[in-house]
């Protein structure tokens, strides 16, 4: 997957997050979880864009480490939405799967970059 394709994918993830948050119940819990989730989801793409403009391999690795933290937080919020039955599982499952796939992609990216940094 190219950098451009991954930028598009992270932006699409953010768009999906907007739609999901708009579907959450308009309760105190729904708003709180929605706010936390949307910040993390937006941060994934924003930090990846920043990583691509990194001045060094070390900065690229560090920024992608933040991406991994943010996508992991997204997974937490999505699982909490499921646990609290705020939305049906069929509504959460596709974006949760995408979050897990992005986690795997960014984890592999960081591992490869660290290996290449050592060479």
C-alpha positions as CSV (number, residue, x, y, z in Angstrom):
1,X,0.0,0.0,0.0
2,X,1.4,3.4,-1.0
3,X,1.6,6.4,1.2
4,X,-1.1,8.1,-0.9
5,X,-3.4,5.2,-0.6
6,X,-2.9,5.1,3.2
7,X,-3.6,8.8,3.4
8,X,-6.9,8.2,1.6
9,X,-7.7,5.2,3.8
10,X,-7.1,7.2,7.0
11,X,-9.3,10.1,5.7
12,X,-12.1,7.6,4.8
13,X,-11.8,6.2,8.3
14,X,-12.4,9.7,9.7
15,X,-15.4,10.2,7.5
16,X,-16.8,6.9,8.7
17,X,-16.2,8.0,12.2
18,X,-18.2,11.2,11.7
19,X,-21.2,9.1,10.4
20,X,-20.9,6.7,13.3
21,X,-20.8,9.5,15.9
22,X,-23.8,11.2,14.3
23,X,-25.7,7.9,14.8
24,X,-24.9,7.6,18.6
25,X,-27.7,8.4,21.0
26,X,-27.9,12.0,22.1
27,X,-27.3,11.2,25.7
28,X,-24.5,12.3,28.0
29,X,-22.7,8.9,27.5
30,X,-23.2,9.0,23.7
31,X,-21.8,12.6,23.5
32,X,-18.9,11.8,25.7
33,X,-17.9,8.6,23.9
34,X,-18.6,10.3,20.5
35,X,-16.3,13.2,21.3
36,X,-13.4,10.9,22.5
37,X,-13.8,8.6,19.5
38,X,-14.0,11.3,16.9
39,X,-10.8,13.0,18.3
40,X,-8.9,9.8,18.1
41,X,-10.2,8.9,14.6
42,X,-9.3,12.4,13.3
43,X,-5.9,12.1,14.9
44,X,-5.1,8.9,13.0
45,X,-5.1,10.6,9.6
46,X,-3.6,13.9,10.9
47,X,-0.6,12.2,12.5
48,X,0.0,9.9,9.5
49,X,0.1,13.0,7.2
50,X,2.5,14.5,9.7
51,X,4.6,11.4,9.8
52,X,4.9,11.4,6.0
53,X,6.5,14.9,6.2
54,X,8.9,13.8,9.0
55,X,12.4,15.2,8.8
56,X,14.0,12.0,9.7
57,X,13.3,8.2,10.0
58,X,13.2,8.6,13.8
59,X,10.5,11.3,13.5
60,X,8.6,9.1,11.0
61,X,8.7,6.2,13.5
62,X,7.7,8.4,16.5
63,X,4.7,9.9,14.6
64,X,3.5,6.5,13.5
65,X,3.8,5.4,17.1
66,X,1.2,8.1,17.9
67,X,-1.0,6.8,15.0
68,X,-0.9,3.3,16.6
69,X,-1.9,4.8,20.0
70,X,-4.8,6.7,18.5
71,X,-6.1,3.8,16.4
72,X,-5.9,1.6,19.5
73,X,-7.9,4.2,21.4
74,X,-10.5,4.1,18.6
75,X,-10.8,0.4,19.1
76,X,-11.4,0.9,22.8
77,X,-14.2,3.4,22.1
78,X,-15.8,1.2,19.5
79,X,-15.7,-1.8,21.8
80,X,-17.2,0.4,24.5
81,X,-20.0,1.4,22.2
82,X,-20.7,-2.3,21.6
83,X,-20.5,-3.2,25.3
84,X,-23.0,-0.4,26.1
85,X,-25.3,-1.4,23.2
86,X,-25.4,2.1,22.0
87,X,-25.4,0.9,18.4
88,X,-26.1,-2.5,16.8
89,X,-23.1,-4.7,16.2
90,X,-23.6,-4.7,12.4
91,X,-23.1,-0.9,12.5
92,X,-19.9,-1.1,14.5
93,X,-18.3,-4.3,13.0
94,X,-17.1,-2.8,9.7
95,X,-15.3,0.3,11.2
96,X,-14.0,-1.9,14.0
97,X,-12.5,-4.2,11.4
98,X,-11.0,-1.3,9.6
99,X,-9.4,0.0,12.8
100,X,-7.9,-3.4,13.4
101,X,-6.5,-3.6,9.9
102,X,-5.1,-0.1,10.2
103,X,-3.4,-1.1,13.5
104,X,-1.8,-4.0,11.7
105,X,-0.6,-1.9,8.8
106,X,0.9,0.8,11.1
107,X,2.5,-1.7,13.4
108,X,4.2,-3.4,10.4
109,X,5.2,0.1,9.1
110,X,6.9,0.9,12.4
111,X,8.6,-2.4,12.6
112,X,9.9,-2.1,9.1
113,X,11.1,1.5,9.6
114,X,12.9,0.5,12.8
115,X,14.6,-2.4,11.1
116,X,15.6,-0.1,8.2
117,X,16.9,2.5,10.7
118,X,19.2,0.0,12.2
119,X,20.7,-0.9,8.8
